[in-house]
C-alpha cells in the first residue's frame, strides 16, 4: 500500500468502527447476556461467584474490559465491557458484591476490515465474587447485576448497550445441605480472590466507581478487612481507625490483662506529682509505640513474618523469666536481703528506663494473643509501601497506649480504682499469680507438646481460687466481696473450660506418622521441626495424587490458630468435609521452627502476614488459596473443589 493511500485507509476503517449511530442496537440478537450463580442455595456467611455470560452470534464481538486501541486509531473511543450493580434497589449491608474484583476472560484477536483488535467473541464468562454476611436473613435473594458493552462485527459497531442480568438464589439455614451448581461453568473462577479481599488488597486496575460491596450500589469497593469472618469495606483513612481500635482491644487479651493493674498502681503512686505523672506516663506510652515500630522494622527491613520471633527460644525464655521475677516481686517475695538490681525489677520503680521497659513489655505480651481484627489490619499494613505500613502498625501501638494516656491526662480517674489497703494488696497478689501463668505460657513454648497447657491452666486456676478466698479474707466491704467472688468464679469457670480444650489437642500416639511428619491428630499429619523441602514434598505428593492438600500453619503460642482449629478445622463438620473431599491434611507446627522450617513458605504464600495461615493446594491451582483469619467452611469447600478441578 502506498504512502498516499495509508491515511485514506485509516480514515475509512475508523469510519467503519464509528458506525454505531447508523445501526440498530439489537437487531438480530447479536449478543445474548445471562447470569448464573455458583450456588442455587447458600448459607449465611457463604462466599461464592456469579457468572455473567455473553454469547455472541457469528462474526460478532465486544470490546474487552480493558480495550487496546490499534496503532494509528488513537482517536477512536472504545466502550469497555463492565459489570456493575444496578443503581436501584439499594443493596442491603449484609450483601457484598465485589464487582471491583471481577475476573474477566482473556480477550483474543478479531478482525475489522483488515485491522486486528482484542475482543470478546463466541462465549465470554465474567466471574463476580459475592459474600453473604453471617447475619444474612433467610429467604429468596436477587442480586441486581447489569452489564455494559458495545457489540461490533467486521463492518460496524452498534450503539452501547446496558443489559440487566439479575440472578436469584435462596439463603437457607446453616444445617440445610447445599450443592454447587454448574460446576463446569466455574472451573475458571479463582476463589483466592476472597483471601485477597480479606487481606485488604486493592482491586485490579479498571474504571473507577463501578464496584459495590453492600449498601448503595456504584460506590468504590475500598479496602476489605475481616473480623470473625465478617468482611467490611472501608476507605484508606478508615483503616487507620481500625488499626487504632485493634490496638485498643489488645489491652483486653489474657496475656496483657495481668500487666494493666501493675501500671495503674504505678500511675497512682505518681499521681500526687503531676510533672512526674506526665513524664513517666508519656515514657510508658512511648515504650508501647516503640515496640510496634520495632515490629514494623522486623517486617519491612528483615522480612520477618508477624509472630515469627516467638518461634525462637532465646526470645521466649528470657521474656518468661523476666515476667516470672516480676510476678514474684508483685506478690511480695522480694522484701529483704536481695540486691538492688532485683528491686529495680519492681514495676513501680520511678525511673525513665523502667517505665519505658514496662511499655515495651506490655506491647510484647500482646503479640501472641492478638485478635482476628489485628491480624487483618497487620496483613494489610504488611502489603502496603513501608511508609504507609509502618504508620499503620505504629497506629496500633497508639491505640494500645491510649487508655494509659487517658489516665495520665485525667488523673482523677485513678482515684476510682483500688490502691493501697486490703484491696490493693489482693490485686497485686492475684495479678502476680496470673503473671506466673503468663510466664509459664511463654516458657513452655520451647516444646511443641500441648500438655504444658495444664501447667498454665493450673496456675490460672490457683490465681482464681486465691482471688475467691482472698476476697472474703482480706476485703471489708460486703459489695466488694460479692463482686470479686463473682469475677473469680467466672474466671475459674473459663479456665476450667479452656484448659482441657487446649491441652486435649495432642497427637494420637502411633497414628500415621511417616518419614515426612509426626503422628496424626484429627487426621492431620503433624510436621514439626521439618525442613521446608519436606513440607513442599508432602504438598507435591498429595497434589500429584489429584487430591486437595490443606496446610495448617500453626503454633502453640498463636491463640487465633488454636481457636480456628477448635471451632472450624477439627469440628465434626470440618472432619466430614475433609473426608468427603479425600483431602490431604498437613499441620506445620511453627512453635519453635527456624526460618528454613516453614516460615519461608508462609512468607511466599501470604507475603509476610504471619499466622494463622490455612492454605489449599491442588492440581487445579497455580497458586494456593489461603485464609489468614476466621472463615466459613463453605469457603474452604470451594477452595478444595477448585484445587482438584480439571
URRA-V456588 format. One record per residue. N is the residue number from 1. RES is the residue in one letter. PHI is phi in whole degrees, -180 to 180 (NA if undefined). OMEGA is omega in radians with two decimals (* if undefined). D_FIRST is the distance of its C-alpha to the first C-alpha in Angstrom with 1 decimal. Layout:
BEGIN
n=<N;N>
res=<RES;RES>
phi=<PHI;PHI>
omega=<OMEGA;OMEGA>
d_first=<D_FIRST;D_FIRST>
END
This chain:
BEGIN
n=<1;2;3;4;5;6;7;8;9;10;11;12;13;14;15;16;17;18;19;20;21;22;23;24;25;26;27;28;29;30;31;32;33;34;35;36;37;38;39;40;41;42;43;44;45;46;47;48;49;50;51;52;53;54;55;56;57;58;59;60;61;62;63;64;65;66;67;68;69;70;71;72;73;74;75;76;77;78;79;80;81;82;83;84;85;86;87;88;89;90;91;92;93;94;95;96;97;98;99;100;101;102;103;104;105;106;107;108;109;110;111;112;113;114;115;116;117;118;119;120;121;122;123;124;125;126;127;128;129;130;131;132;133;134;135;136;137;138;139;140;141;142;143;144;145;146;147;148;149;150;151;152;153;154;155;156;157;158;159;160;161;162;163;164;165;166;167;168;169;170;171;172;173;174;175;176;177;178;179;180;181;182;183;184;185;186;187;188;189;190;191;192;193;194;195;196;197;198;199;200;201;202;203;204;205;206;207;208;209;210;211;212;213;214;215;216;217;218;219;220;221;222;223;224;225;226;227;228;229;230;231;232;233;234;235;236;237;238;239;240;241;242;243;244;245;246;247;248;249;250;251;252;253;254;255;256;257;258;259;260;261;262;263;264;265;266;267;268;269;270;271;272;273;274;275;276;277;278;279;280;281;282;283;284;285;286;287;288;289;290;291;292;293;294;295;296;297;298;299;300;301;302;303;304;305;306;307;308;309;310;311;312;313;314;315;316;317;318;319;320;321;322;323;324;325;326;327;328;329;330;331;332;333;334;335;336;337;338;339;340;341;342;343;344;345;346;347;348;349;350;351;352;353;354;355;356;357;358;359;360;361;362;363;364;365;366;367;368;369;370;371;372;373;374;375;376;377;378;379;380;381;382;383;384;385;386;387;388;389;390;391;392;393;394;395;396;397;398;399;400;401;402;403;404;405;406;407;408;409;410;411;412;413;414;415;416;417;418;419;420;421;422;423;424;425;426;427;428;429;430;431;432;433;434;435;436;437;438;439;440;441;442;443;444;445;446;447;448;449;450;451;452;453;454;455;456;457;458;459;460;461;462;463;464;465;466;467;468;469;470;471;472;473;474;475;476;477;478;479;480;481;482;483;484;485;486;487;488;489;490;491;492;493;494;495;496;497;498;499;500;501;502;503;504;505;506;507;508;509;510;511;512;513;514;515;516;517;518;519;520;521;522;523;524;525;526;527;528;529;530;531;532;533;534;535;536;537;538;539;540;541;542;543;544;545;546;547;548;549;550;551;552;553;554;555;556;557;558;559;560;561;562;563;564;565;566;567;568;569;570;571;572;573;574;575;576;577;578;579;580;581;582;583;584;585;586;587;588;589;590;591;592;593;594;595;596;597;598;599;600;601;602;603;604;605;606;607;608;609;610;611;612;613;614;615;616;617;618;619;620;621;622;623;624;625;626;627;628;629;630;631;632;633;634;635;636;637;638;639;640;641;642;643;644;645;646>
res=<X;X;X;X;X;X;X;X;X;X;X;X;X;X;X;X;X;X;X;X;X;X;X;X;X;X;X;X;X;X;X;X;X;X;X;X;X;X;X;X;X;X;X;X;X;X;X;X;X;X;X;X;X;X;X;X;X;X;X;X;X;X;X;X;X;X;X;X;X;X;X;X;X;X;X;X;X;X;X;X;X;X;X;X;X;X;X;X;X;X;X;X;X;X;X;X;X;X;X;X;X;X;X;X;X;X;X;X;X;X;X;X;X;X;X;X;X;X;X;X;X;X;X;X;X;X;X;X;X;X;X;X;X;X;X;X;X;X;X;X;X;X;X;X;X;X;X;X;X;X;X;X;X;X;X;X;X;X;X;X;X;X;X;X;X;X;X;X;X;X;X;X;X;X;X;X;X;X;X;X;X;X;X;X;X;X;X;X;X;X;X;X;X;X;X;X;X;X;X;X;X;X;X;X;X;X;X;X;X;X;X;X;X;X;X;X;X;X;X;X;X;X;X;X;X;X;X;X;X;X;X;X;X;X;X;X;X;X;X;X;X;X;X;X;X;X;X;X;X;X;X;X;X;X;X;X;X;X;X;X;X;X;X;X;X;X;X;X;X;X;X;X;X;X;X;X;X;X;X;X;X;X;X;X;X;X;X;X;X;X;X;X;X;X;X;X;X;X;X;X;X;X;X;X;X;X;X;X;X;X;X;X;X;X;X;X;X;X;X;X;X;X;X;X;X;X;X;X;X;X;X;X;X;X;X;X;X;X;X;X;X;X;X;X;X;X;X;X;X;X;X;X;X;X;X;X;X;X;X;X;X;X;X;X;X;X;X;X;X;X;X;X;X;X;X;X;X;X;X;X;X;X;X;X;X;X;X;X;X;X;X;X;X;X;X;X;X;X;X;X;X;X;X;X;X;X;X;X;X;X;X;X;X;X;X;X;X;X;X;X;X;X;X;X;X;X;X;X;X;X;X;X;X;X;X;X;X;X;X;X;X;X;X;X;X;X;X;X;X;X;X;X;X;X;X;X;X;X;X;X;X;X;X;X;X;X;X;X;X;X;X;X;X;X;X;X;X;X;X;X;X;X;X;X;X;X;X;X;X;X;X;X;X;X;X;X;X;X;X;X;X;X;X;X;X;X;X;X;X;X;X;X;X;X;X;X;X;X;X;X;X;X;X;X;X;X;X;X;X;X;X;X;X;X;X;X;X;X;X;X;X;X;X;X;X;X;X;X;X;X;X;X;X;X;X;X;X;X;X;X;X;X;X;X;X;X;X;X;X;X;X;X;X;X;X;X;X;X;X;X;X;X;X;X;X;X;X;X;X;X;X;X;X;X;X;X;X;X;X;X;X;X;X;X;X;X;X;X;X;X;X;X;X;X;X;X;X;X;X;X;X;X;X;X;X;X;X;X;X;X;X;X;X;X;X;X;X;X;X;X;X;X;X;X;X;X>
phi=<NA;-72;-64;-68;-85;-56;-61;-65;-63;-63;-63;-67;-64;-61;-64;-66;-69;-100;-82;-57;-76;-96;-134;-67;-70;-140;-78;-135;52;-60;-135;-110;-111;-157;-145;-139;-89;-65;-129;-73;-124;-144;-95;-56;91;-74;-122;-157;-121;-116;-95;-98;-111;-119;-107;-100;-71;-58;72;-106;-155;-141;-62;-75;-69;-126;-62;-114;-78;-62;-59;93;-124;-62;-80;-73;-99;-100;-97;-72;-82;-137;-118;-142;-96;-57;-66;-145;-81;-68;-73;-69;-66;-86;-112;-123;-109;-91;-68;-67;-106;-59;-104;-93;-73;-79;-72;-131;-75;-129;-115;-124;49;85;-103;-91;-131;-85;-155;-98;-150;58;-136;-122;-118;-113;-101;-115;-70;-133;-130;-106;-70;-59;-97;-61;-73;-77;130;-73;-134;-112;-100;-86;-88;-135;-126;-107;-164;-133;-91;-139;-123;-80;-127;-155;-118;-82;-63;-55;-122;-128;-108;-73;-133;-69;-136;-119;-130;-116;-89;-119;-64;-63;-86;-91;-70;-134;-127;-78;-101;53;-60;-67;-72;-106;-65;-88;-78;-104;-69;-61;-60;-66;-65;-67;-64;-66;-75;88;-60;-73;-67;-60;-59;179;-59;-77;73;-107;-110;-144;-127;113;75;-69;-74;92;-90;-62;-68;73;-98;-98;-125;-119;-141;54;86;-95;-100;-121;-103;-135;-85;-66;-73;-65;-63;-70;-65;-64;-61;-63;-65;-61;-64;-61;-68;-64;-67;-106;-83;-59;-74;-96;-51;-64;-84;-60;-60;-61;-69;-63;-62;-65;-65;-64;-70;-99;-66;-71;-117;-55;-65;-67;-61;-65;-65;-71;-65;-65;-63;-62;-64;-64;-63;-64;-64;-62;-64;-70;-65;-66;-61;-60;-64;-63;-73;-87;-91;-99;76;-76;-81;-63;86;-62;-65;-77;-82;-100;-63;-74;-98;-73;-66;-59;-65;-64;-64;-61;-67;-63;-62;-63;-64;-64;-65;-62;-85;90;-72;-96;-124;-141;54;-121;-62;-62;-63;-73;-62;-65;-78;-62;-65;-89;-65;-87;-133;-65;-63;-65;-70;-64;-64;-66;-65;-61;-62;-60;-67;-61;-66;-75;-67;-79;-121;-71;-88;-64;-69;-65;-62;-67;-65;-68;-62;-66;-61;-67;-90;-91;-57;-53;-62;-71;-62;-63;-63;-67;-65;-65;-63;-62;-63;-63;-63;-68;-81;-58;-59;-73;-64;-64;-65;-70;-79;-126;-63;-62;-65;-67;-70;-88;-107;-58;-128;-74;82;-59;-63;-66;-67;-63;-60;-65;-67;-66;-66;-63;-66;-65;-67;-63;-64;-64;-62;-65;-60;-73;-67;-78;-73;-73;-121;-79;-58;-92;-60;-60;-62;-65;-68;-61;-64;-64;-66;-65;-66;-62;-61;-67;-65;-66;-59;-67;-66;-64;-59;-85;-87;-108;-85;-103;-76;-64;-63;-62;-62;-67;-64;-68;-65;-63;-64;-66;-65;-62;-65;-63;-65;-64;-63;-64;-82;-73;-62;-65;-66;-78;-78;-88;-96;-69;-60;-80;-57;73;-101;59;-75;100;-70;-96;-172;-85;-72;-84;-132;56;87;-92;-86;-84;-120;-114;57;-100;-64;-61;-62;-69;-66;-64;-65;-66;-65;-64;-63;-67;-66;-63;-79;78;-111;-72;-115;-105;-115;-104;-85;-142;-160;-67;-84;-92;-64;-62;-59;-66;-68;-62;-63;-74;-102;-127;-70;-103;-78;-60;-66;-65;-64;-64;-63;-64;-68;-63;-84;63;-74;-88;-114;-121;-109;-94;-87;-103;-54;-138;-90;-79;-56;-90;-120;129;-67;-62;-70;-60;-66;-64;-79;-104;80;106;-69;84;-114;-69;-149;-116;-117;-116;-115;172;-65;-90;-119;-76;-126;-69;-88;-137;-128;-120;-152;-69;-151;-80;-61;-62;-67;-67;-63;-63;-64;-70;-63;-66;-64;-110;-68;-84>
omega=<-3.09;-3.13;-3.12;-3.07;-3.05;3.14;3.12;3.13;3.13;3.13;-3.14;3.13;3.12;3.11;3.12;-3.13;-3.09;-3.09;-3.09;-3.08;-3.07;-3.07;3.08;-3.06;-3.07;-3.02;-2.98;-3.11;-3.13;-3.14;3.04;-3.12;3.13;3.11;-3.14;3.08;3.10;3.14;3.02;3.06;-3.13;3.08;2.97;-3.10;-3.10;3.01;-3.14;-3.12;2.97;3.11;3.02;-2.95;3.03;3.08;-3.03;2.99;-3.10;3.10;3.09;3.14;3.11;3.06;3.09;-3.14;3.07;-3.08;3.05;-3.09;3.13;3.12;-3.14;-3.12;-3.08;3.14;-3.11;3.08;-3.13;3.12;-3.11;3.02;-3.08;3.04;-3.14;3.10;3.14;-3.10;3.12;0.08;3.12;-3.12;3.07;-3.08;-3.08;3.09;-3.11;-3.13;-2.98;3.13;3.09;3.14;3.12;3.12;-3.10;3.09;3.09;3.13;3.08;-3.03;2.98;-3.06;3.08;-3.14;3.06;3.13;-3.12;3.11;3.05;-3.02;2.96;3.08;-3.10;3.09;3.07;-3.12;-3.13;-3.10;3.13;3.09;-3.12;3.09;2.99;3.08;3.13;-3.14;3.13;-3.13;3.13;3.11;-3.11;-3.12;3.07;3.10;-2.99;3.13;3.01;3.12;3.09;-3.13;3.02;-3.12;3.12;2.91;-3.05;-3.14;-3.06;3.00;3.13;3.08;3.10;-3.09;3.03;-3.10;2.99;3.11;-3.12;3.09;-3.08;3.06;3.12;3.07;-3.05;-3.13;-3.04;-3.12;3.12;-3.14;3.07;3.12;3.08;-3.12;3.06;-3.07;-3.14;-3.13;-3.03;3.11;3.13;-3.13;-3.14;-3.07;3.11;-3.14;-3.14;3.09;3.12;3.10;-3.13;-3.14;3.11;3.10;3.07;3.12;3.10;3.11;3.12;3.14;-3.08;3.02;-3.10;-3.00;3.05;3.09;-3.13;-3.08;-3.11;3.12;3.06;3.11;3.12;-3.09;-3.12;-3.11;-3.11;3.04;-3.04;3.07;-3.10;3.06;3.09;-3.09;3.12;3.10;-3.09;3.07;-3.09;3.11;-3.09;-3.13;3.10;3.06;3.10;3.09;3.12;-3.14;3.11;3.10;3.12;-3.11;-3.14;3.11;-3.08;3.08;-3.08;-3.10;-3.03;-3.05;-3.14;-3.09;-3.05;3.13;3.13;-3.12;3.12;3.09;3.12;3.12;3.13;3.14;-3.12;-3.00;-3.12;3.14;-3.08;3.13;3.12;3.12;3.14;-3.10;-3.05;3.08;3.11;3.14;3.11;3.12;3.10;3.09;3.10;-3.12;3.14;3.12;3.13;3.05;3.09;3.08;3.09;3.10;3.10;-3.11;-3.00;-3.10;-3.07;3.10;3.12;3.03;-3.11;3.11;-3.05;-3.09;3.13;3.05;-3.04;-3.11;-3.11;2.98;-3.05;-3.07;3.09;3.12;3.11;3.13;-3.13;-3.14;3.12;3.11;3.09;-3.14;3.12;3.09;3.12;-3.08;3.03;3.13;-3.11;-3.11;-3.08;2.96;3.08;-3.13;3.12;3.13;3.10;3.12;3.14;3.12;3.11;-3.04;3.13;-3.12;-3.02;3.04;3.10;-3.14;-3.13;3.13;3.09;3.11;3.10;3.09;3.10;-3.13;3.12;3.10;3.13;-3.10;-3.09;-2.94;3.11;-3.10;-3.09;3.10;-3.09;-3.14;3.11;3.14;3.13;-3.14;3.14;3.11;3.10;-3.11;-3.12;-3.12;-3.11;3.00;-3.04;-3.10;-3.14;-3.13;3.12;3.13;-3.14;-3.14;3.10;3.09;3.05;3.10;3.10;3.10;3.14;-3.12;-3.01;-3.12;-3.13;3.06;3.12;3.10;-3.14;-3.12;3.14;-3.06;3.10;3.11;-3.13;-3.12;-3.13;-3.10;3.14;3.08;-3.11;3.13;-3.09;-3.12;3.13;3.14;3.10;3.13;-3.13;-3.12;-3.12;3.14;3.06;3.10;3.10;3.09;3.04;3.09;3.09;3.12;3.10;3.10;-3.13;-3.07;-3.10;3.05;3.06;3.08;-3.11;-3.05;-3.09;-3.09;3.10;3.07;3.05;3.10;3.13;3.13;3.11;3.12;3.09;3.09;3.09;3.11;-3.14;3.13;3.13;3.06;-3.13;-3.12;-3.11;3.13;-3.12;-3.12;-2.95;-3.08;-3.11;-3.09;3.10;3.11;3.11;3.12;-3.09;-3.10;3.13;3.11;3.12;3.12;-3.13;3.14;3.11;3.11;3.13;3.11;3.11;3.11;-3.12;3.12;-3.02;-3.04;3.11;3.11;3.13;-3.10;-3.07;-3.13;-3.12;3.01;3.11;-3.04;3.01;-3.07;2.92;3.13;3.12;-3.05;-3.03;-3.12;-3.13;-3.10;-3.10;3.03;-3.07;3.13;-3.14;2.96;-3.07;3.13;3.13;3.14;3.10;3.07;-3.10;3.13;3.12;3.11;3.12;3.13;3.13;3.10;-3.13;-3.13;3.12;-3.14;3.13;3.11;3.12;-3.09;3.00;-3.14;3.14;-3.10;3.12;3.06;-2.98;3.06;-3.10;-3.13;-3.12;-3.07;3.12;3.12;-3.09;3.14;3.12;3.12;-3.05;-3.01;-3.11;-2.97;-3.02;3.04;3.10;3.13;3.12;3.13;3.11;3.12;-3.13;-3.13;3.11;-3.09;-3.08;-3.02;2.96;-3.09;3.12;3.06;3.14;-3.08;-3.10;-3.09;3.11;-3.07;3.01;-3.13;-3.11;-3.13;3.04;-3.09;3.08;3.11;3.08;-3.13;3.14;-3.09;-2.97;-3.10;3.10;-3.11;3.09;-3.12;0.18;3.11;3.07;-3.06;3.13;3.10;3.07;-3.10;-3.13;-3.08;3.00;3.09;-3.11;2.95;-3.08;3.12;-3.13;3.09;-3.13;-3.05;3.08;3.12;3.14;3.11;3.10;3.11;3.13;3.13;3.13;3.08;3.10;-3.08;-3.10;3.13;3.14;*>
d_first=<0.0;3.8;6.7;8.3;6.5;6.7;10.5;10.8;9.3;11.8;14.4;14.3;14.7;17.3;19.0;19.3;20.7;23.2;24.6;27.8;29.9;28.8;30.2;33.7;34.5;35.9;35.6;35.5;36.8;33.3;35.1;38.7;40.4;43.7;45.8;48.3;50.9;51.6;55.3;56.9;60.0;60.3;63.1;63.6;61.9;59.3;55.7;53.0;49.5;48.0;44.8;42.6;40.5;37.2;36.6;33.2;32.6;30.0;26.4;27.8;27.8;28.8;28.0;30.1;32.9;30.8;27.3;24.4;21.7;18.1;16.6;15.3;17.6;20.9;22.3;22.5;26.1;26.7;30.2;31.7;33.9;37.5;41.0;43.9;47.5;48.3;49.9;53.0;55.4;56.4;56.0;59.4;60.0;60.6;57.2;54.3;50.8;48.5;45.1;44.1;44.3;42.3;40.7;37.2;35.4;32.4;29.1;26.5;22.8;21.8;18.5;17.7;14.8;12.9;14.2;17.2;20.3;23.9;26.3;29.6;29.8;32.3;35.3;35.6;39.0;40.0;43.4;45.6;48.7;51.9;55.4;58.8;61.5;64.8;66.5;64.0;66.2;66.4;64.9;61.7;58.7;55.5;52.6;50.5;46.9;43.9;40.2;37.4;33.8;30.8;29.6;26.0;24.3;20.7;20.7;23.4;25.8;29.5;31.9;33.3;36.4;39.6;41.6;45.1;45.7;49.4;51.2;54.9;57.2;60.9;62.6;65.7;68.6;68.2;70.6;68.5;66.2;62.5;59.8;56.1;54.0;50.7;50.7;47.7;45.6;46.6;45.9;42.9;45.1;46.1;49.7;49.8;48.4;51.9;53.2;50.5;51.4;55.1;54.5;52.9;49.3;46.8;44.5;40.8;38.4;37.4;37.8;41.3;44.1;43.1;46.0;49.6;52.4;55.2;56.7;54.3;50.8;47.8;49.4;47.9;49.3;50.7;52.5;54.3;57.8;60.2;63.9;65.9;62.9;62.0;58.7;58.4;55.4;56.0;54.3;54.0;57.1;59.1;58.6;60.8;63.5;63.3;63.7;66.8;68.3;67.6;69.6;72.3;72.7;73.2;76.6;77.7;76.8;79.7;79.0;79.2;82.0;84.9;83.7;83.6;87.4;87.7;85.6;87.3;90.7;89.4;88.1;91.5;93.3;91.2;91.4;94.5;92.7;89.5;88.2;88.6;87.1;84.0;83.6;84.1;82.2;79.2;79.3;79.5;76.4;74.5;75.5;73.8;70.6;70.6;70.8;67.6;65.9;66.9;65.4;62.1;62.3;62.9;59.9;57.4;58.7;60.1;58.0;61.1;60.9;63.2;66.8;66.1;69.0;71.5;70.8;72.6;76.4;76.7;75.4;77.3;80.6;81.4;80.3;82.6;85.5;85.0;85.0;88.1;90.0;89.1;90.3;93.7;93.9;93.3;96.1;98.6;99.0;98.4;101.6;103.8;103.8;100.0;98.1;96.5;93.0;93.5;94.5;91.3;89.5;91.2;88.4;90.6;91.0;90.1;87.6;84.1;83.1;84.8;83.1;79.7;80.3;81.4;78.1;76.1;78.3;77.8;74.0;74.2;76.3;73.8;70.9;72.2;73.2;70.1;69.2;66.0;64.7;65.0;63.0;60.1;60.2;60.4;57.5;55.4;56.6;55.9;52.2;51.8;51.2;54.5;55.4;55.2;56.6;59.6;60.3;60.4;62.7;65.0;65.1;66.6;69.3;69.9;70.4;72.9;74.8;75.0;78.3;80.1;78.7;80.0;83.4;83.3;82.5;85.0;87.9;90.0;88.2;89.7;93.2;92.3;91.7;94.4;95.7;99.0;101.8;101.8;98.4;96.7;98.5;97.5;93.9;93.8;95.4;93.2;90.0;91.2;91.5;88.0;86.6;88.3;86.3;83.1;84.1;84.8;81.4;79.6;81.9;81.7;77.9;78.5;78.9;76.5;79.3;80.0;83.8;84.1;83.2;86.8;87.9;85.7;86.8;90.4;90.4;88.7;91.3;94.1;92.7;92.7;96.2;97.5;95.8;97.8;101.1;100.7;100.0;103.5;105.3;103.9;102.8;105.4;103.5;103.6;100.2;98.8;100.3;98.8;95.3;95.2;96.6;93.9;91.1;92.7;93.0;89.5;88.2;90.4;89.0;85.4;86.3;88.0;84.9;82.3;84.1;84.4;80.8;79.5;81.9;81.6;78.0;79.2;77.5;79.4;81.2;80.0;77.2;74.0;73.5;71.8;70.3;67.6;69.8;73.2;75.0;73.5;74.4;73.5;71.2;69.4;69.2;70.4;68.6;70.6;70.3;67.6;64.8;61.4;60.3;62.9;61.7;58.1;59.4;61.3;58.3;56.1;58.9;59.1;55.3;55.1;57.8;55.5;57.8;57.3;58.8;60.4;61.4;63.9;64.0;67.4;70.4;74.0;73.7;70.8;72.5;69.3;68.7;72.2;71.9;68.6;70.1;73.2;71.7;68.4;67.9;71.5;72.4;73.2;70.0;68.0;69.7;69.1;65.4;65.1;67.1;65.0;61.8;63.3;62.2;63.0;64.7;64.9;66.9;66.0;69.1;68.3;71.8;72.3;69.0;67.5;63.8;62.9;64.7;62.3;61.5;58.3;57.2;58.2;56.1;53.1;53.4;54.3;53.2;56.8;58.2;61.3;63.4;64.1;61.0;60.5;57.4;56.1;54.3;53.1;50.6;48.6;48.1;45.9;48.0;51.5;52.5;55.3;57.9;59.8;62.2;64.0;61.9;62.6;63.0;60.3;57.7;58.9;58.8;55.2;54.3;56.1;54.5;51.1;52.3;52.8;49.9;47.9>
END
